[in-house]
């Protein structure tokens, strides 16, 4: 009989739904040494009990402290707003629970550093949900880079655009409150492309940035509230390996719903990825015959590609929700093996150091090195 990992999920809204779906499906499609048990869903509001029943959870509660203290629970997933991550994740780790936390890991690097220290001291498995690392096409890009197919890396370009609050009449939400969210597009969306840059290219040496809040006030229950998180940000970077980076995030980009994209350029080739066509990777190699050179689209659905062998035949595409299934596959495997786990809280902390540096660079109009922002 396989080992069971009893999971407590804290947060029952959008991310709670995505995580619940992944926990429900992961053992169906992947061969696991340790299988998840959906033990307790935690949330706040009159719909928690009904949501728990609909998603397949055995128990429910409105107290995250009860989840952390429950000796029956082995692992905790944190899907709450950013200002609660440190308290919940650190408490769970100190209680001996393995922890998977949503991104960005914390409000700032001081908080993420505390979370990392708590997880290390307790010896639990710890991961942050940078789920786009789990796309087969992104892993193909990494494979090509690591094999040297792109040669020396020169530039990395990434954007992440949405338009959900484009209308000035759109109401004030917690993501617009810096004390709750930490930052706006720069952290919420920027954290993903910062992590992808670290995953594919390497660590950041320094950044320069600017940001803007285009709609300064929004209504909450008919009362004006000041918006304190950025609507858009742009930053440039130097990597330790000599490559340059150009990044932009926006939640005010009309027509873009979930448009993450990146391009990596090297001395021998390039790759281009578009999240809205997430089963594809565009590749270009200078070694191709001149008469056949040009970007070509690879459908990343062959069984040779990472994760795909557990899904469907070639050409039968996967979707956004599968990244969460893949993340839980890695998380549960790390728990079963008693080691590893990536992206870890260390990855989350390093990304947070970059985000802090971006924020400081935008405020002070100068180049800032990650880690300097903590001084």
C-alpha positions in Angstrom: 0.0 0.0 0.0 1.4 3.4 -1.0 2.1 6.1 1.6 -0.6 8.6 2.0 0.1 12.4 2.4 -2.8 14.1 4.2 -3.1 17.6 2.8 -4.6 20.8 4.3 -5.4 23.5 1.8 -5.7 27.1 3.1 -7.6 29.3 0.7 -10.8 28.1 -1.1 -11.3 30.7 -3.9 -9.6 30.9 -7.3 -6.2 29.3 -6.3 -8.0 26.9 -4.0 -10.0 25.6 -6.9 -6.8 25.1 -9.0 -5.0 23.3 -6.2 -8.0 21.1 -5.4 -8.3 20.1 -9.0 -4.6 19.2 -9.1 -4.8 17.1 -5.9 -7.8 15.3 -7.2 -6.2 14.4 -10.5 -2.5 13.9 -9.8 -2.6 10.3 -8.6 -5.0 9.4 -11.5 -2.4 10.3 -14.2 1.0 10.0 -12.5 2.6 7.0 -10.7 3.4 8.3 -7.3 5.3 6.8 -4.3 3.1 8.9 -2.0 -0.5 9.7 -2.9 -2.4 12.8 -1.6 -5.4 12.6 0.7 -7.6 15.8 0.6 -8.0 16.1 4.3 -9.1 19.6 5.2 -10.0 22.7 3.2 -9.7 26.0 5.1 -11.5 29.2 4.0 -13.5 32.1 5.3 -17.1 32.7 4.3 -20.5 31.1 4.2 -19.6 28.9 1.2 -16.6 27.0 2.7 -18.5 23.9 3.7 -20.3 23.6 0.3 -17.0 24.3 -1.5 -15.2 21.6 0.5 -17.9 19.1 -0.4 -17.9 20.0 -4.1 -14.2 19.8 -4.4 -13.9 16.5 -2.6 -12.4 17.5 0.8 -13.1 15.3 3.8 -13.2 18.2 6.3 -13.4 22.0 6.4 -12.5 24.7 8.8 -12.3 28.5 9.0 -9.1 28.4 11.1 -5.7 28.0 9.4 -4.2 27.6 12.9 -6.4 24.5 13.3 -5.0 23.1 10.1 -1.4 23.8 11.1 -1.9 22.2 14.6 -3.8 19.1 13.3 -1.5 16.1 13.9 -3.4 14.2 11.1 -2.2 16.6 8.4 1.2 16.0 6.8 1.4 18.9 4.3 -0.1 22.3 3.9 -0.8 24.3 0.8 -1.0 28.1 1.2 -3.3 29.9 -1.3 -4.1 33.1 0.6 -3.2 36.7 0.0 0.5 37.6 0.3 0.3 39.3 3.6 -0.6 36.0 5.3 2.0 33.8 3.7 4.8 34.3 6.2 2.6 33.6 9.3 0.9 30.5 7.8 3.9 28.9 6.0 6.4 29.5 8.8 4.0 28.1 11.4 3.3 25.1 9.3 7.0 24.4 8.8 7.7 24.8 12.5 4.9 22.3 13.2 6.6 19.8 10.9 4.3 20.1 7.9 5.6 20.1 4.4 4.6 23.4 2.7 3.7 24.4 -0.8 3.1 28.2 -1.0 1.6 30.4 -3.7 3.7 33.1 -5.3 5.1 35.6 -4.7 6.4 33.9 -1.6 6.0 37.0 0.7 5.6 40.7 0.8 9.3 41.3 0.9 12.6 39.5 1.2 12.8 39.9 5.0 9.6 37.8 5.2 10.6 35.2 2.6 14.0 34.9 4.4 12.2 34.1 7.6 10.0 31.5 5.8 13.1 29.9 4.3 14.8 29.7 7.6 11.8 28.1 9.3 11.6 25.5 6.6 15.3 24.7 6.7 15.4 24.4 10.5 12.4 22.0 10.5 13.7 19.8 7.7 10.4 19.8 5.8 10.0 19.8 2.1 9.2 23.3 0.9 8.1 24.6 -2.6 6.7 27.8 -4.1 4.1 27.6 -6.8 6.0 29.0 -9.8 3.8 26.7 -11.9 5.0 27.8 -15.3 8.3 25.9 -14.7 6.0 22.9 -15.1 5.1 23.4 -18.7 6.6 20.9 -21.1 7.4 23.7 -23.6 9.3 25.7 -21.0 11.2 22.5 -20.1 12.1 22.0 -23.7 13.5 25.6 -23.8 15.6 24.8 -20.7 16.8 21.5 -22.2 17.9 23.3 -25.4 19.7 26.0 -23.4 21.5 23.4 -21.1 22.5 21.4 -24.2 24.2 24.5 -25.6 21.9 24.5 -28.6 21.4 28.3 -28.2 25.1 28.9 -27.6 26.2 31.8 -25.4 23.1 33.5 -24.0 22.9 37.2 -24.9 19.4 38.5 -24.1 16.2 37.5 -22.3 12.9 39.3 -23.0 9.7 38.7 -21.0 6.3 40.3 -20.7 3.2 39.4 -18.7 0.1 41.4 -19.6 -3.5 41.3 -18.4 -6.4 43.8 -18.6 -8.9 42.8 -15.9 -9.0 46.2 -14.1 -8.8 48.3 -17.3 -12.1 50.0 -16.7 -11.6 52.8 -14.1 -15.0 51.7 -12.7 -13.6 48.3 -11.8 -13.9 48.1 -8.0 -11.0 48.2 -5.5 -9.7 44.7 -4.7 -7.1 43.5 -2.2 -4.5 43.2 -5.0 -4.6 47.0 -5.1 -3.6 47.4 -1.4 0.2 47.3 -0.9 -0.1 46.2 2.7 -1.9 43.1 1.6 -0.5 42.3 -1.9 3.1 43.7 -1.5 3.1 45.1 -5.0 0.9 45.0 -8.1 1.8 43.7 -11.5 5.4 43.9 -10.5 5.0 41.2 -7.9 1.9 39.3 -8.9 2.9 38.8 -12.6 6.5 39.9 -12.4 7.4 37.2 -9.9 6.6 34.6 -12.6 8.8 36.1 -15.3 11.6 36.8 -12.8 11.5 33.1 -11.8 11.5 32.0 -15.4 14.5 34.2 -16.1 16.3 32.6 -13.1 15.2 29.1 -14.3 16.4 29.6 -17.9 19.2 32.2 -17.8 20.6 32.5 -14.2 20.7 34.8 -11.3 20.3 38.6 -11.6 23.2 40.9 -10.9 21.3 44.2 -10.9 18.1 45.9 -12.2 16.8 49.3 -13.2 13.1 49.9 -13.2 10.1 52.2 -13.4 6.4 51.7 -12.5 3.1 53.6 -12.6 -0.4 53.6 -11.1 -2.7 54.8 -13.8 -5.9 54.7 -11.9 -5.1 56.3 -8.6 -8.5 55.6 -6.8 -11.1 53.0 -7.1 -14.4 52.5 -5.3 -14.9 49.9 -2.6 -18.5 49.7 -1.5 -19.1 53.1 -2.9 -16.2 54.6 -1.0 -13.0 55.8 -2.8 -9.9 53.9 -1.9 -6.3 54.9 -2.9 -4.6 52.3 -5.1 -1.1 51.6 -3.7 0.1 48.9 -6.0 1.4 49.4 -9.6 -0.7 49.0 -12.6 2.4 48.5 -14.8 6.1 48.1 -14.5 9.1 47.9 -16.7 12.6 46.9 -15.8 15.9 46.0 -17.4 18.5 43.6 -15.9 22.0 42.4 -16.1 22.6 38.7 -15.3 25.7 37.4 -13.6 26.6 35.4 -16.8 26.7 38.6 -18.8 23.3 38.3 -20.5 20.9 41.3 -20.5 17.1 41.2 -19.7 14.1 43.3 -20.6 10.9 42.9 -18.7 7.4 44.5 -18.7 4.3 43.7 -16.7 0.8 45.3 -16.9 -2.7 44.7 -15.7 -3.9 47.5 -18.0 -3.0 46.0 -21.4 -6.2 46.1 -23.4 -6.9 42.8 -25.1 -4.5 40.7 -23.1 -6.1 38.2 -20.7 -3.2 36.1 -19.5 -0.4 36.9 -21.9 2.9 35.7 -20.5 5.7 35.4 -23.1 9.4 35.2 -23.2 12.3 35.0 -25.8 15.8 33.8 -25.2 18.5 34.8 -27.7 21.9 33.2 -28.0 24.9 33.0 -30.3 23.6 29.9 -32.0 19.8 30.3 -31.8 16.7 31.5 -30.1 13.5 30.3 -28.5 10.1 32.0 -28.1 7.3 31.0 -25.8 3.7 32.3 -25.6 1.5 31.1 -22.7 -1.6 31.6 -24.7 -0.2 28.9 -27.0 1.3 26.9 -24.2 1.8 23.6 -26.1 4.2 25.3 -28.6 7.7 26.5 -28.6 9.2 28.5 -31.5 12.8 27.6 -32.2 15.6 28.9 -34.5 19.1 27.5 -35.0 21.9 29.2 -36.9 23.1 25.7 -37.8 20.1 25.0 -40.0 20.8 25.2 -43.8 20.6 28.9 -44.9 17.8 28.1 -47.3 15.7 26.6 -44.5 16.5 29.0 -41.7 13.7 30.7 -39.8 11.6 30.2 -36.7 9.7 26.9 -36.7 6.9 25.9 -34.3 7.4 22.7 -32.3 4.3 21.1 -30.8 5.6 20.0 -27.4 3.3 17.0 -27.1 5.6 14.0 -27.8 6.1 11.5 -25.1 9.8 12.4 -24.9 8.8 15.8 -23.5 8.7 16.2 -19.7 5.4 15.3 -18.1 3.7 14.5 -21.4 4.1 10.7 -21.1 1.5 10.7 -18.4 -1.2 12.5 -20.4 -2.5 11.9 -23.9 -1.2 10.8 -27.4 0.9 13.3 -29.4 -1.1 16.3 -30.5 -3.6 16.0 -27.7 -2.8 19.3 -26.0 -2.8 20.1 -22.3 -3.8 23.3 -20.5 -3.1 25.8 -17.8 -4.5 23.6 -15.0 -2.0 20.9 -15.8 0.8 23.0 -14.5 -0.7 22.6 -11.0 -0.9 18.8 -11.4 2.7 18.7 -12.4 3.6 20.9 -9.4 1.9 18.5 -7.0 3.6 15.5 -8.7 7.0 17.1 -7.9 5.9 18.1 -4.4 4.7 14.7 -3.5 7.8 13.0 -5.0 10.0 15.3 -2.9 8.1 14.3 0.3 8.3 10.6 -0.6 12.1 10.9 -1.3 12.7 13.1 1.7 14.9 15.4 -0.3 14.8 18.1 -3.0 11.8 20.0 -4.1 12.0 22.7 -6.7 11.2 25.6 -7.0 11.9 25.8 -3.3 11.5 28.5 -0.7 15.1 29.5 -1.6 13.9 30.1 -5.2 11.0 32.1 -3.8 13.4 34.1 -1.6 15.8 34.9 -4.4 12.9 36.0 -6.7 11.6 38.2 -3.8 15.1 39.8 -3.5 14.8 40.7 -7.2 11.3 42.1 -6.8 12.5 44.2 -3.8 15.4 45.5 -5.9 13.0 46.3 -8.8 10.8 48.3 -6.4 13.8 50.1 -4.9 15.2 50.8 -8.4 11.9 52.3 -9.5 11.7 54.5 -6.5 15.3 55.7 -6.5 15.9 55.8 -10.3 19.1 53.8 -10.2 20.6 50.4 -10.7 20.0 48.1 -7.6 21.5 44.7 -6.9 19.3 42.0 -5.4 20.0 41.8 -1.7 21.0 45.5 -1.6 17.3 46.3 -1.1 17.4 44.5 2.3 20.0 46.8 3.6 
